């Protein structure tokens, strides 16, 4: 019998609900799933049979009996497919291959020396080809590719502007879809980082999160009521360009006095060059700080103070449950944390400090790559092809 459109939608939603339940709470029996979802046992059994046929779940056995036959338990088959996540930084390119549960199977991290779009696109393609070659055999193979970009990305995945990369109106999504014939998701890297932290990192126990991606530039990702907030046109989170000094330093965006001109890795390295007369990397500065170089320690503390000032504005505006500071600057946590916290708690309104958690990322440099990889997996599970049309 042909199912009506409404019946198909209900079935698809129920199947998604059952799969998510198994993903989040396995091992579970069919009776457990029926009780937790409120679906009747025959519906659950039918949906489980489809998921077993799809190889998205598998049976293991048996569980504890509550009287009668011991139940067969169900587990999520996280290696039924794999996802690729790419984080395009200003001075690095990070690619990861994950299973469907977000576990990193393989990674490749290379420095970026030239930011010309065509040259970066070639390197992105090379990393993707490499990750595909490293993918284990599975039912669904690579289910898609996610790309995090430090810039303004519209809802269609077009990179409208990435000032720190020098990109404008790039068609990376279309180019990659033609090359690999896979679904491609392009997302702002701070949004991706916020999502990655909520799913896999420091934000798993919080509903309202403000994620600060502190690298060469600064971006902000917002999680409101456990949902990523993108804004009307998808452009939220460009807080690195909020003004903190109208007549201040020139920013990469062309304006003066932006927060990231004082609180980013770029600001840190620029000040270090002025102090020492030579270019240094973040890693070299951390090494000097570990050797008790007080000039470098003072530099980190000064930049940490500016990070805290910007976060104070966000705390006073958004009143979040949690602030997470992520990306490359987390490598200098030992030399930044005290000044960041002091600035926040000295300058933010006391009411907003109540129940506020301030943490550095647990995922460090992997937040954005894991976030876009998770977007790809979500997209895969939403595909109607996974639902049998009867």
N, C-alpha and C positions, 0 to 999 in steps of 0.2 A: 504494500500500500504506500502511495506517495505521501510523504510528510508535508504538512503545510509549512509556510515560512515561519510562523510563530512556533510551531512544534520544533523546527530545526534550531531556532534561536534558544529555546528552553533547553533542548538537549545539549547544544554546544556549551551553554552556560553551566549546566549541571556537570558535564564532563570536565570542564575546566575547574570547577569547584572541587570535584573528587581528586583530580590530579594534584591540585595545589595542596589539598589536605594531606595527601601521601607525601608530597615533597617536604612539607613543613613538619609533619608529625610522625612519619614512619619510624618503626614498623607498626602497621595497623591491620586489623582484621576487617572483613567486609561489614561485620556487625558494628565495629567501632566507627567506621565511616558513616554508616546509616544513622547511628546515634548522634554523631557530631554534626552532620549536615542536615539532618531532618528528612532526608530522602528515604523512601521505602526500600526495603531490602531487595526487591526484584529489580528496581531501577538501578541501584548500586551494583548489583551483580552483573547486569547487562553492560553498564558503563565500564566496569572493571574488565570484563571480557574483551571489550574493544581496546582498552588501554594495554592489556596483555598482548593482543594481536598487533598493536602499534609498537610494541616493545618499549613502551615508556614506563611500564612498571613490571615487576617480576615477583613471583611468589617465593617465599622462604618459609621454612616451617618449623614445626607448629608452635603456637603460642600457649600461654597458660590457659587451662580450662576453668570455666566457672561452673562446671557441671555439664557432663555430656562430652561430645567430641571436641578435641583440642582444635582451635581455629587455625587456618592457614594465614600467615602474615604476608603483607604486601610491602614492597620497598620500591622507591623511585629508582629507575634505571638512568642514573646521571651520565652514563657513558653511551647513551643511545645516539648522541650527537655532540658536536663541539662548536664553540663560538670563538671568534677572533676579535680582540679588542686592541685598538691602536691609540696611543696618546701622543699627539704631535706637540712637543714642547718647542720652545724657542732655541734651546741648545741640546735637545735630545729627541730621540724617537724610540718609544717603547712599544713593543708588540707582545701580546700574550695570547696563548691558546688556552681556553678553559673548557671544562666539561659543563654540562647543563646545570650544575649546582654551583658554578663559580670557582671551582678548584683550578688553580693554575697548573697546567700540565707542562707547558714549555714557555719560555720567554726569550726575547731578544731585545737588547737595548744598545743603541748606537748613538754616538754624538752627531749633532747636526752642525756642520760648518758653514753651509750656504743655505739661505732661506728662500731662494728663488723658487716660485711655485712649481715649475716644471721639474726642477731637480729634486725637490722634496717628494713630489708625486712619484717619481721613478723609485726613490728609496722606499716609500710606503708600499709600492707594488712588489718590490723585491722582498720586503719583510713578509708580506702576506703570502706570496708564493712559497717562501721558506716555511712559514707556519702551516700552510696547507700540506706541504711535503712531510711535515712532522706529525700530522694528525693520524691517530690510530684508526684502524678500520672500524666502522660502526654502521648502524642501520641508516642514519640520516647524514653522516659525514659532517662537513662544516655547514652550519645552518644559516650563517650570515656573518657580516663584518660590521663592526662598530668603530667609528672614528671620533675621537675627542679633539677639538680644535680650540685654541685660545683666542676666541673672537666672537663676533656676532653672527649667529646662524639662524636662518629663518625656518619656518615650520616645514618647508619642503627640503631642508637639508642643504641649502645653498649657503656658502660662506660669504656673507656680504662684506665683512671687514674684519681683518685680523691685523691690527696695527703693529704688533711686535714681530709679526712674520713678514709684514709688508705686502699682505694679500688683500685683494679686493675683487668681489664678484667671481669667485672661482667655482668651477663645476666639478669638484672632486667626486661627489656622489655619482653623477652620471658616468664619469670616466671609469670609476671602479666597478660599477654595475656592468658596463660593457666588457671590461677586462675579465671579470671573474664569474659573471652570470649568477650572482648571489645577491640576496637582499643586503643593502648597505644603509646604515643609519649614521648620520653625521649629527653631532651634538656639541654644544659648548662644553669645554672640558671642565669648567667649574660645576656646571649642572651635573655632568657625568660623575664628577668626584663626590658631590653630595649624595647622589643616588648610590654610588659604590659604598660610601660610609654607612648609609642607612641599611643597606642589604648585608654587608659583610664586615663592617668595621665598628668604629666607636659609637655610631649612632643607632645601633640596633634596638636600644631600649627607649628611644625618644621619638616623639611625633613632630616636634617643631625644632628644626635644626638649621643653623646658619653655618655653611661650610665656606672657609676661606682658602682658596687655592693660591698659595704664596710661592711664586717662582720668579722668572724674569719679570712677569707682570703679576697683577693681582686680579683674580676673579672671585665671584661669590655665587654659590649655589644655595637655593632656599628649598627646604622641605617643610611644607605646611600641612598639618594633619596627615602625615605619612605619605603625602603626594608631592612630587616635584612641581614647584611653581615656576612657570616659564614666562608669565606675563601675557598681555594681549596678543602680541605678535611674536612671542618667543624670545624677547630680547632682555629679560630681567637679568639681574646679577652683575651689571657692569659697574660695580661699586668701586673698583680700582680707579675709576675716573671721577669719583666724587671729589669736589674741591676742598682742600684743607688749608690752602694759602693762595689767594687770588693772584698775588704777585710773586709766586714761588717758582720752583724749578720747572723747566720745560719737560713735558711728558711726551711719550711716543705718539700720543694721539694728536699732538700739535698744540694742546692747550697748556696753560701754566698751573702749577700747584695741585696736580692730582695726587691722590693718596699713594698710588703705586710709584710715583716719582720719589717717595721718601721711604717706603716700607717694603719694597720688593727686592728680589735677588739682584736685579739690575741696579737699584739704588745702592745696595751694599757694595757691589763690585766697583761701581763708579767712585764711591767714597774711598774704597781701598786703593784704587789707582791714584787718587789725589794724595793720599797719605804716604804711599810707598813708591810712587813714581813708576810703577810697573803693573801690568795686568795680572790679576790673580783669579783663581777659580774659587767657588764656594768651598770645595773640598780642601783646597790649600789653606783657606782662611780658618776652617775648622781645625785643621792640623796645627796651625799656629796657636789657636786658642787653647787647644789641648796641651800645648807646651807652655801655657801660662803667659803668653804674649798679651800684656795688659792693654796695649793699644788696640789690638784686634778684639779683645773681650769687650772693651768700651764701645767699639764700633758695633758689635752685635747688640749690645744693650741699647744703644741709641736707635738702631733700626727696630729692635723689639718694642721700644717705646712708641714709635710711630705705628707699628702694626696694632698695638693696643689702642692708640687714639682712634684709628679708623674703625676698629671693632666696637669701641665705645659708642660711636654714632649709630652703628647697626643695632647694638643692644638697646639703646634708647629709642630707636625707631620701631624695632620689630618685637622686642621683649621675648626672645627665643628661650626655649628650655636649654638648648645646648649650642655652644660654639665649638666647631672643630677646625683646627688649623692644619692644613695639609699641603702636599706637594713638596718640592725640593727643600724648602726652608725648614722643614721638619728635621732634616739632618742636623741642624744647629740648635735643636730643642734645648740642650743643656745650657746654652749661652743666651737664649732668647726668652725662655719661659718666665723667668722672674720679672723681667721688665715688661713683658706683655701683660701678665696678670696684674702687676702693680698699676699700670696705666688704666686698665679696665676698671679695677675696683676703686681707684682714686677718682676717676672722671665720670663714670656712669652713674645714673641716678640710683639711689639706694633701693628704691622699690623694685627696680629692674634686676638688681643683683640677687634678689631672693630666689632660691632654687635654681640658679643659673650654673650650669656645668660648663667649664672651659677646659677643653682637652686638645692635645695634639693628635694627629691622625695615627691610628694603629696600622693603617695600610700604607703609610708613607707615600712613596712615589706611585703606588699601584691603584689609588682610588679611582682616577678617571678611566684607566684602561679596564678595570673591573666593572665600572659603571656602564660603559658603552657595551661591554660584553653582555652584561645583564639585560640591557635594552634589547639586544639581538635575540636573546633567549626568550624574553617576553613576547617579542614579535613572532617568533617561531611557534609558540604555543597558541597564539591567537589565530594562526592560519586555519582557515576553514577546511583545508585539505585533510586535517587530522580528524575531521568528523565524517563518518560515513554518511552519504546521502542515500537514504533508502526510500 
